[in-house]
Amino acid sequence: MSAPTAAILGCEGLILGADEAAFFRAASPWGFILFARNIDTPAQVRRLTNDLRAAVGRTAPIFIDQEGGRVQRLRAPHWREWPDPLVQARAAGAMAHRAMALRYRLIAQELRDLGIDANCAPTCDIATPDTHRFLHDRCLGTTTNDVIASARACADGLRDGGVLPVIKHIPGHGRASTDSHLALPRVDADAAQLHAEDFAVFRALADLPVAMTAHVLYPALDPDLPATLSARIIGMIRTQIGFDGLLMTDDISMGALQGSLRGLTETALAAGCDMALHCNGKRAEMEAVLEGCTPLSGKALTRALTAQGWAPDPLPFDTNAALAQLAACDAGNV
């Protein structure tokens, strides 16, 4: 079997049709990502994840954004509703790290049941007064140390449930006051401050297996290119932050990045990203991304294989006990 392509792609809807399956078979993306448009019932999602893997003929990882709060693709009545991460962290106070471990262990249980084995969480950005509202309440805290402790707990909860965590948005999106879905954020903090605070979170979590880049311009580090496209910043992520896991872009089609999708994909991979992420499931856009992709090889392939083996089968787990402990954390009764 040939090496998979260095891409994670979305799919169009609730059902994988024959034509779309044939497209994925030929494209052979390393993985897939699901959104609300792909979610209806548990049985439907299980069928879709099985069909996606069957289309490429291997155990391709399937990702989702299930942070909780505003960013959760699985919702009631079939799945639990969660408060925004920062809201729950504040409610739990000194027990925030324990609450996050329980929360993401419960989320992992729901994901594994559906054939979803990777979660684009935790968000490791530091919430500041300037953080854009699209991101602020998705953060885990307002200080470097609080975010490190809670993010580690989130990752541990996912791993214990057999789900691969994806830390984001490396090297740090919290200072940005612009929504990167719409335009390119600019962070004007100096390098010393960035390394001491924002980047320190990712340095403490550098042993984790997968990270997602920030579509953010840091003029102190590279005056011309955002992190996703900057060989200079990705080199810093590898050396000074010390992250040697699989590095995937944030959605390559977001408004923060300007240019053709083929060109953006080529630039991101040439800069040092291992994987291009494209989310909206639009065929013409995916074809353009694939034109800029290469087969996984070398270190990127090794990192991908390591990531797929990082989360073991779930450990024994008592759901009711976990829910009771989480409620106690939130109420300050622990």
ABEGO torsion letter per residue (X at the ends): XBBBBBBBBBBABABBBAAAAAAAAAAGBABBBBBAAABABAAAAAAAAAAAAAAAGBBBBBBBBBAEEABBABBOAABBBBBBAAAAAAAAEAAAAAAAAAAAAAAAAAAAAAGBABBBOBBABBBBAABBAAAAAABAEABAAAAAAAAAAAAAAAAAAGBBBBBOBOAEAAABABBAAABBBBBABBAAAAAABAAAAAAAAAABABBBBBBBBBAAABAABBAAABAAAAAAAAAAAGBABBBBBBBAABAABBEBAAAAAAAAAAAGBABBBBAAGBAAAAAAAAAABBBBBEAAAAAAAAAAAABBBBBBBBAAAAAAAAAAAAAGAX
